[in-house]
Amino acid sequence: MTVTINDIYIDSKEELIQAVEDLGFLPYFSNEIPGFSIEEHCSPRVYFSDEPGVWEWKGPVIQETRAAYGKLFHKKAGFVSRKWFCDFANYRRDGYDFDARFEDGLADYNSQYLYNLIASRHSILSKDAKIIGGYVNPKEKVRDQWEPRKGFDTQITRLQMQCYVLTSDFEYETDRNGNFYGWGIARYATPEEFYGKRFINHVYQRTPEESLKRIVKQLKKILPGIDEEMIRKFLKP
C-alpha cells in the first residue's frame, strides 16, 4: 500500500525517518503544494520547543537513512531519500557533472571556486569553508585592511539546488561542561563523496527527462489530488 502525505504525522525522530523513507521527498517548510511539508505534518511539540525536535533530528536522520538533505526545494531545506536521490540529482544537474557544466559555460567561476573547495575534501564545516575560502576574516585585527570574498550563501544554495553539494551532517558547539548549544553547523560534502560508487555509477544511467518522469510518478502517488503541472513546477531548480 502506498503511503501518502495524508498518512504522515511526525511526533518523534523515528516517525520523521519513516516519513522520509516512505515518501522519498519531504520539504521542511510549507510551499505551493498544500500539506507537503514537515512543518504541516508534525506536532507543535517537536517543531519549536525547549526539547529536541525536528530541527535537532536533521543530522541523525541523515546519518541513519543516508538521505540527501539541503536547500533542495525552491532554495529551502528538505530531504530526498537515498532511493530517489540519483534520479533527483540527474534531473537537477541536467545530466552534467560539475566540470562539464563549467566547461559549457553553465556555471560561473564563483560557483566553481566553492565547489572545488568542498570537492577537494571529504567534507567541510560551513564555518571552515567560509574561513578557508576567504568569505570571512579569521584575523579580527586586520579587518579594516581586508576584503572578504562575497556570495557564499548564494553559491552554496545554488550548488545544493543543482545537487552538486549536500549537507552530510550537523555539528554543535560545546560549552566548558561539554554540553551542546546553539544551532547545528552544517557539514558539506559532494554526493560523490557522501554516497561513493553507488551514486557515481548510477546518477547518469537515465536521461534527465526519464528521471523526471520517474520522480513525477512517485510524487503523484504520494500527493493525491495534485496535478502534474504543479508537481513539475515544484521540482524545477
ROROFI-492780 format. One line per field, with one value per residue (C-alpha): residue in three letters; x, z, y. Coordinates in Angstrom, 3 decimals, m for minus. Each point is the difference from the previous one (the first is absolute). Example, Ala and Ser with C-alpha at 12.3 -4.5 7.8 and 13.67 -1.06 7.14 Angstrom:
2
residuo	[ALA, SER];
c1	[12.300, 1.370];
c3	[7.800, m0.660];
c2	[m4.500, 3.440];
This chain:
237
residuo	[MET, THR, VAL, THR, ILE, ASN, ASP, ILE, TYR, ILE, ASP, SER, LYS, GLU, GLU, LEU, ILE, GLN, ALA, VAL, GLU, ASP, LEU, GLY, PHE, LEU, PRO, TYR, PHE, SER, ASN, GLU, ILE, PRO, GLY, PHE, SER, ILE, GLU, GLU, HIS, CYS, SER, PRO, ARG, VAL, TYR, PHE, SER, ASP, GLU, PRO, GLY, VAL, TRP, GLU, TRP, LYS, GLY, PRO, VAL, ILE, GLN, GLU, THR, ARG, ALA, ALA, TYR, GLY, LYS, LEU, PHE, HIS, LYS, LYS, ALA, GLY, PHE, VAL, SER, ARG, LYS, TRP, PHE, CYS, ASP, PHE, ALA, ASN, TYR, ARG, ARG, ASP, GLY, TYR, ASP, PHE, ASP, ALA, ARG, PHE, GLU, ASP, GLY, LEU, ALA, ASP, TYR, ASN, SER, GLN, TYR, LEU, TYR, ASN, LEU, ILE, ALA, SER, ARG, HIS, SER, ILE, LEU, SER, LYS, ASP, ALA, LYS, ILE, ILE, GLY, GLY, TYR, VAL, ASN, PRO, LYS, GLU, LYS, VAL, ARG, ASP, GLN, TRP, GLU, PRO, ARG, LYS, GLY, PHE, ASP, THR, GLN, ILE, THR, ARG, LEU, GLN, MET, GLN, CYS, TYR, VAL, LEU, THR, SER, ASP, PHE, GLU, TYR, GLU, THR, ASP, ARG, ASN, GLY, ASN, PHE, TYR, GLY, TRP, GLY, ILE, ALA, ARG, TYR, ALA, THR, PRO, GLU, GLU, PHE, TYR, GLY, LYS, ARG, PHE, ILE, ASN, HIS, VAL, TYR, GLN, ARG, THR, PRO, GLU, GLU, SER, LEU, LYS, ARG, ILE, VAL, LYS, GLN, LEU, LYS, LYS, ILE, LEU, PRO, GLY, ILE, ASP, GLU, GLU, MET, ILE, ARG, LYS, PHE, LEU, LYS, PRO];
c1	[0.000, 1.359, 0.532, m1.199, 0.723, m3.433, 1.154, 2.921, 0.119, 3.360, 0.398, 3.345, 3.319, m1.064, m3.156, 2.020, 2.372, m2.941, m1.612, 3.183, 0.379, m3.666, m0.497, 3.451, m0.373, m0.806, 0.471, 0.349, m2.137, m3.451, m0.022, m2.331, m1.087, m2.408, 1.035, 3.280, 2.404, 1.289, m1.266, m3.612, 0.195, 1.756, m1.039, 0.538, 1.884, 2.820, 0.017, 1.038, 0.440, 2.660, 0.317, 1.673, m2.152, 0.080, 2.854, 2.267, m0.895, 1.381, 3.463, m1.195, m2.458, 2.791, 2.334, m2.551, m1.681, 2.749, m2.682, 1.145, m0.683, 0.454, m1.644, m1.621, m3.468, m0.256, 3.156, m1.488, 0.905, m1.293, 0.821, 0.263, 0.400, 3.029, m2.241, m1.068, 3.024, 1.766, m3.000, m0.478, 3.663, m0.031, m3.019, 1.305, 3.477, m1.574, 2.430, 3.122, 2.739, 1.323, 3.124, m2.050, m2.487, 2.818, 1.671, m3.300, m0.361, m2.946, 1.795, 2.041, 3.403, m1.455, m1.963, 3.033, 2.167, m2.321, m0.761, 3.707, 0.618, m2.604, 0.771, 3.706, m0.866, m1.943, m2.302, 0.262, m1.901, m1.667, 1.960, 3.294, m0.985, m0.647, 3.385, 2.053, m1.836, 0.563, m3.682, 0.669, 3.130, 1.459, 2.378, m2.118, 2.939, 0.313, m3.711, 0.177, 2.839, m1.652, m2.703, m2.037, m1.103, m3.714, m2.894, 0.456, m3.703, m1.011, 2.552, m0.560, m3.757, 0.464, 2.309, m2.554, m2.902, 2.034, 0.887, 3.765, 0.238, m2.065, 0.057, 1.582, m0.524, m0.414, 2.423, m0.519, 2.182, 0.634, 0.350, 2.671, m2.051, m0.255, m3.656, m1.221, m1.472, m1.192, m1.099, 1.707, 2.869, m0.411, 2.682, 0.111, 1.088, m0.543, m2.445, 2.885, 1.872, m3.032, m1.403, 3.093, m0.073, m3.708, m0.790, 2.830, m0.977, m3.735, m0.631, 0.126, m1.387, m3.229, m0.701, m1.008, m3.519, m0.299, 1.049, m2.524, m2.817, 0.866, m0.006, m3.300, m1.582, 1.119, m1.247, m3.383, m0.289, 0.856, m1.864, m3.560, m1.981, 3.056, 0.291, 3.144, 0.488, 0.263, 2.385, 2.295, m0.007, 0.886, 2.942, 1.654, 3.478];
c3	[0.000, m0.959, 2.848, m0.867, 1.629, 1.634, 1.977, 1.580, 3.530, 1.618, 3.761, 0.318, m1.774, m1.035, m1.623, m1.901, m1.237, m1.107, m1.809, m1.973, m0.913, m0.940, m2.000, m1.534, m0.163, 2.990, 0.232, 3.423, m0.703, m1.411, m3.718, m2.986, 0.411, 2.959, 2.840, m1.557, 2.832, 3.373, 1.372, m0.817, 1.172, 3.330, 3.563, 1.288, 2.833, m2.340, m2.322, 2.323, 3.680, 2.687, m0.592, m2.998, m3.117, m3.778, m0.153, 2.253, m1.851, m3.363, 0.567, 1.431, m2.883, m2.518, 1.729, 0.631, m3.419, m2.213, m1.383, m1.861, 1.905, m0.984, m1.677, m2.642, m0.460, m1.160, 1.977, 3.182, 2.007, m0.449, m0.317, m3.000, 0.918, m1.075, m2.291, m1.998, 0.125, m3.114, m2.167, 1.758, m0.496, m3.624, m0.712, 1.890, m1.548, m3.434, m0.567, 0.635, 2.513, 1.372, m2.169, m3.171, 1.175, 0.558, m3.338, m1.810, 1.654, 2.184, 3.290, 0.868, 1.617, 3.435, 0.008, m1.240, 2.743, 2.806, m1.611, m0.326, 3.597, 1.188, m2.549, 0.874, 3.542, 1.403, 1.617, 1.561, 2.610, m1.326, 2.379, m1.183, m3.652, 0.603, 1.650, m2.426, m2.975, 1.187, 0.538, 3.605, 1.648, 2.858, 0.883, 1.667, 0.427, m3.743, m0.746, m1.465, m2.352, m1.415, m2.622, 0.410, m2.893, m0.530, m0.827, 2.204, 0.789, m3.624, m1.330, 2.616, m0.573, m3.773, 0.367, 2.216, m2.326, m2.882, 2.176, m0.194, 3.775, 2.903, 3.785, 1.342, 3.700, 2.615, 2.846, 3.139, 2.052, 3.588, 3.203, 2.663, 1.459, m3.313, m0.544, m3.531, m0.715, m2.878, m3.496, m1.739, m2.330, m3.441, m1.295, m3.809, m2.411, m3.616, m0.678, m1.656, 3.313, 2.211, m1.986, m1.790, m2.946, 0.335, m0.927, m2.504, m1.945, m0.127, m0.027, m3.796, m0.997, m1.295, m1.946, 2.167, m1.460, 0.882, 3.564, 0.158, m1.174, 2.720, 2.654, m1.223, 0.107, 3.617, 1.035, m1.617, 2.176, 3.254, m0.764, m0.888, m1.814, m1.096, m3.770, m1.988, m1.058, 3.623, 0.823, m2.902, 0.984, 3.563, m1.141, m2.169, 1.162];
c2	[0.000, 3.436, 2.437, 3.512, 3.332, m0.231, m3.046, 1.859, 1.371, 0.671, m0.026, m1.786, m0.447, m3.496, 1.341, 2.605, m2.710, m2.136, 2.936, 0.715, m3.667, m0.504, 3.193, 0.422, 3.789, 2.201, 3.795, 1.591, 3.057, 0.605, 0.759, 0.270, m3.632, 0.008, m2.290, m1.087, 0.819, m1.065, 3.308, m0.924, m3.609, 0.093, 0.551, 3.557, m1.672, m1.023, 3.020, 2.808, m0.797, m0.351, m3.738, m1.687, 0.051, m0.032, 2.536, m2.054, m3.213, 1.160, m1.454, m3.326, m0.442, 0.603, m2.421, m2.748, 0.054, 1.503, 2.299, 3.089, 3.200, 3.616, 2.945, m2.174, 1.494, 3.613, 0.861, m1.413, m3.070, m3.505, m3.683, m2.302, m3.656, m1.986, m2.061, 3.068, 2.259, m1.357, 0.851, 3.319, 0.976, m1.145, 2.196, 3.024, m0.293, m0.463, m2.857, 2.111, m0.669, 3.283, 0.198, m0.467, 2.626, 2.487, m0.783, 0.619, 3.393, m1.068, 0.702, 3.058, 0.301, 0.770, m3.260, m1.910, 1.498, m1.127, m3.357, m0.801, 1.056, m2.535, m2.733, 0.005, m1.148, m2.944, 2.559, 3.445, 1.994, 3.124, 2.240, m1.521, 0.352, 3.694, 0.512, m2.096, 1.471, 3.560, 0.774, 1.061, 1.357, m2.082, 2.856, 2.624, 2.421, 0.582, 0.126, 3.517, m0.961, m3.103, m0.519, m3.211, m2.147, 0.521, m2.266, m3.082, m0.399, 0.512, m2.478, m2.720, 0.196, m0.270, m3.010, m1.728, 0.762, m1.461, m3.039, 0.464, 0.488, m1.306, 0.202, m3.169, 0.756, 2.710, 0.689, 2.053, 2.292, m1.139, 2.010, m0.510, m2.847, m1.819, 0.864, 0.722, 3.419, 2.150, m0.967, m2.874, 0.934, m1.562, m2.343, 0.028, m2.715, m0.917, m2.846, m1.836, 0.069, m0.628, m2.952, m1.267, m2.398, m0.762, 3.582, 0.464, m3.121, 0.702, 3.755, 0.339, m3.393, 1.600, 3.155, 2.972, m0.168, m3.700, 0.805, 2.838, m2.281, m2.522, 2.724, 1.472, m3.466, m0.425, 3.423, m0.599, m3.113, 1.743, 3.252, m1.037, 2.666, 2.019, 0.354, m0.681, 3.610, 1.141, m2.852, 0.837, 3.671, m0.946, m2.146, 2.647, 1.095];
